[in-house]
Amino acid sequence: MSSSKLQYKKMSLEELVVLAQQDDFKALEELIKNEQKNIFATFSYLTKKRENVADLTQEALLRVAKNIKNLKNPKHFKSWLNQIVTNLFYDELRKSSRKPDIVSIDDEMDEETQFTIKSILADKKCKPPEKCITAELEEIIKEQIRNLPEPFRIAIVLRELQGLSYEEIAEATNANVGTVKSRISRARLKLQDSLKAYI
């Protein structure tokens, strides 16, 4: 590996953002390389259409590259990036001509309509290898997250997967902090309930 490539690898996220804003192409390349797995994982939890995950990831990275100079504070890169991801996710929902589920955070949701995964787990083939169990469990958790109504799904993914604060999630989703906390709490309860047979 050339010394210049190594130099970029050692840089912090903030340093890479600053250099990318100054037209340093290698810094931008490193930034995109660092973030693409994370963005891909986020979309794979958010969108039910697996075939769209790669396209959405590519579009998000393209928007980062095109708009990096518009980011006023490099410290806020993560929440800026998650705003791009959130906007793309909502665009995708609108495109597929489905309106996001409207959920009253005061209503309990109907448990029966959410849950179709017992059949996936009946597979007894791979008991011994723990790897098999964890991969299977990860798929089940993903599936259960994808089954959450959109507002709950995006809030829990931004919190648990991206590690955003309640304030950052509120900003990314145009909701207030109280609503975000409530959505995350309900999403956790719902997941706990639907996963208790497996965990």
Order of alpha helices (4+ residues) and beta strands (2+ residues): alpha-alpha-alpha-alpha-alpha-alpha-alpha-alpha-alpha-alpha
